[in-house]
Amino acid sequence: MNGSGWMWNEARVAVLGGGTIGESLIAGLLRAGALPPEHLTVTARRSASAARLSSTYGVCAGTDNREAVDGADLILLCVKPGTVPEVLDEIRPHLHGEQLLISVAASVPLAVIEERVPGGVPVVRAMPNTAVRIGYGITGLCAGSFASAAHLEQARSLFSEVGHVVEVDERHMDAVTGLAASGPAFIYVVIEAMAEGGVKAGLPRDTATALAAQAVRGAGAMVLETGEHPALLKDMVTTPAGCTIDGLMELEAGGLRVTLIRSVVRATERAGDH
Ligand SMILES: NC(=O)c1ccc[n+]([C@@H]2O[C@H](COP(=O)([O-])OP(=O)(O)OC[C@H]3O[C@@H](n4cnc5c(N)ncnc54)[C@H](OP(=O)(O)O)[C@@H]3O)[C@@H](O)[C@H]2O)c1
């Protein structure tokens, strides 16, 4: 229970902005059985988007952010960064200190949110990725000045239903964005390219894609479950004078390593362009 007297999994949750990440969170929370659909309300700009979300997930959906906030204990702000000020100005008179506001907007610092909401409203900043949809997400969290340890725990509990959670200092949120929120896009390119290699080698495309995706899933799980350094795990695959070392030579010659480093750094810098 938090300082406001509600348990997060009994909370009424309003998702403001049912786009890519808002919908992924709704789908993930329902899939996990974390909340009943009738405890979830989602808003969108267009009524057609709201109608689709309502019929797909059985949640309450509409275009009125104020009404959604009035009935909510926990509010997930999932609109584009540029829309955040407009939505905060709209809901400000409806927010109070018994609620918890969680913003997933990239590049919008806690201070910017806090200056637009009434004093005392607890705010947590979160950076999830789209894999929350299937329970394989990773979410970075940091607490604002009015959020207690109990509020942070509420946020942790919610995002733990849809994947892993790390607490970070706010100065690291742009790096969480560049690595973990943008990261799936980089890895989809890797999977697509590895599959092309399989197709070039004669595999049917769907088989090649499944092999590439499962190899990536297995490698990720090996890093997480063994706790070994990725370099050691790579060495275990690389038999002396075998085929993997030939492939690794091509990979290094093509600059994949430095390209991925630069990709994360560039995405982090972009996230920091407040
Ligand atoms: N995509 C990701 O992987 C990801 C990951 C982590 C964080 N984020 C953050 O999540 C936020 C949303 O990104 P996204 O990719 O989900 O964007 P998106 O797909 O464009 O979704 C934005 C949603 O906001 C709705 N919306 C627009 N104006 C609104 C308003 N005034 N009131 C209520 N809803 C409104 C839109 O409604 P319509 O559908 O009717 O247009 C749409 O459903 C961003 O701040 C981003 O930084 C995204």
PDBQT file of the ligand as one rigid body, heavy atoms in Angstrom, charges set to zero:
ROOT
HETATM    1  N1  LIG A 301       7.331   4.003 -28.751  1.00  0.00    +0.000 N 
HETATM    2  C1  LIG A 301       8.210   3.584 -27.826  1.00  0.00    +0.000 C 
HETATM    3  O1  LIG A 301       8.892   2.560 -27.994  1.00  0.00    +0.000 OA
HETATM    4  C2  LIG A 301       8.367   4.364 -26.539  1.00  0.00    +0.000 A 
HETATM    5  C3  LIG A 301       9.118   3.803 -25.486  1.00  0.00    +0.000 A 
HETATM    6  C4  LIG A 301       9.239   4.507 -24.292  1.00  0.00    +0.000 A 
HETATM    7  C5  LIG A 301       8.639   5.755 -24.150  1.00  0.00    +0.000 A 
HETATM    8  N2  LIG A 301       7.950   6.284 -25.190  1.00  0.00    +0.000 N 
HETATM    9  C6  LIG A 301       7.325   7.610 -25.001  1.00  0.00    +0.000 C 
HETATM   10  O2  LIG A 301       5.931   7.412 -25.024  1.00  0.00    +0.000 OA
HETATM   11  C7  LIG A 301       5.293   8.569 -25.546  1.00  0.00    +0.000 C 
HETATM   12  C8  LIG A 301       4.354   8.129 -26.655  1.00  0.00    +0.000 C 
HETATM   13  O3  LIG A 301       5.090   7.563 -27.704  1.00  0.00    +0.000 OA
HETATM   14  P1  LIG A 301       4.399   6.592 -28.746  1.00  0.00    +0.000 P 
HETATM   15  O4  LIG A 301       5.483   6.021 -29.572  1.00  0.00    +0.000 OA
HETATM   16  O5  LIG A 301       3.449   5.678 -28.040  1.00  0.00    +0.000 OA
HETATM   17  O6  LIG A 301       3.571   7.678 -29.610  1.00  0.00    +0.000 OA
HETATM   18  P2  LIG A 301       2.267   7.438 -30.501  1.00  0.00    +0.000 P 
HETATM   19  O7  LIG A 301       2.222   6.048 -30.998  1.00  0.00    +0.000 OA
HETATM   20  O8  LIG A 301       2.241   8.557 -31.475  1.00  0.00    +0.000 OA
HETATM   21  O9  LIG A 301       1.069   7.613 -29.467  1.00  0.00    +0.000 OA
HETATM   22  C9  LIG A 301       0.633   8.846 -28.967  1.00  0.00    +0.000 C 
HETATM   23  C10 LIG A 301      -0.777   8.650 -28.471  1.00  0.00    +0.000 C 
HETATM   24  O10 LIG A 301      -1.172   9.855 -27.825  1.00  0.00    +0.000 OA
HETATM   25  C11 LIG A 301      -2.495  10.156 -28.246  1.00  0.00    +0.000 C 
HETATM   26  N3  LIG A 301      -2.713  11.579 -28.049  1.00  0.00    +0.000 N 
HETATM   27  C12 LIG A 301      -2.255  12.623 -28.788  1.00  0.00    +0.000 A 
HETATM   28  N4  LIG A 301      -2.675  13.789 -28.250  1.00  0.00    +0.000 NA
HETATM   29  C13 LIG A 301      -3.417  13.455 -27.162  1.00  0.00    +0.000 A 
HETATM   30  C14 LIG A 301      -4.116  14.194 -26.198  1.00  0.00    +0.000 A 
HETATM   31  N5  LIG A 301      -4.153  15.541 -26.230  1.00  0.00    +0.000 N 
HETATM   32  N6  LIG A 301      -4.764  13.532 -25.216  1.00  0.00    +0.000 NA
HETATM   33  C15 LIG A 301      -4.744  12.182 -25.145  1.00  0.00    +0.000 A 
HETATM   34  N7  LIG A 301      -4.093  11.416 -26.048  1.00  0.00    +0.000 NA
HETATM   35  C16 LIG A 301      -3.434  12.049 -27.029  1.00  0.00    +0.000 A 
HETATM   36  C17 LIG A 301      -2.573   9.712 -29.673  1.00  0.00    +0.000 C 
HETATM   37  O11 LIG A 301      -3.936   9.563 -30.046  1.00  0.00    +0.000 OA
HETATM   38  P3  LIG A 301      -4.357   9.089 -31.530  1.00  0.00    +0.000 P 
HETATM   39  O12 LIG A 301      -4.093   7.615 -31.542  1.00  0.00    +0.000 OA
HETATM   40  O13 LIG A 301      -5.819   9.397 -31.614  1.00  0.00    +0.000 OA
HETATM   41  O14 LIG A 301      -3.502   9.859 -32.490  1.00  0.00    +0.000 OA
HETATM   42  C18 LIG A 301      -1.796   8.388 -29.580  1.00  0.00    +0.000 C 
HETATM   43  O15 LIG A 301      -2.665   7.363 -29.168  1.00  0.00    +0.000 OA
HETATM   44  C19 LIG A 301       6.384   9.509 -26.014  1.00  0.00    +0.000 C 
HETATM   45  O16 LIG A 301       6.537  10.555 -25.083  1.00  0.00    +0.000 OA
HETATM   46  C20 LIG A 301       7.629   8.641 -26.070  1.00  0.00    +0.000 C 
HETATM   47  O17 LIG A 301       8.784   9.384 -25.749  1.00  0.00    +0.000 OA
HETATM   48  C21 LIG A 301       7.769   5.619 -26.373  1.00  0.00    +0.000 A 
ENDROOT
TORSDOF 0
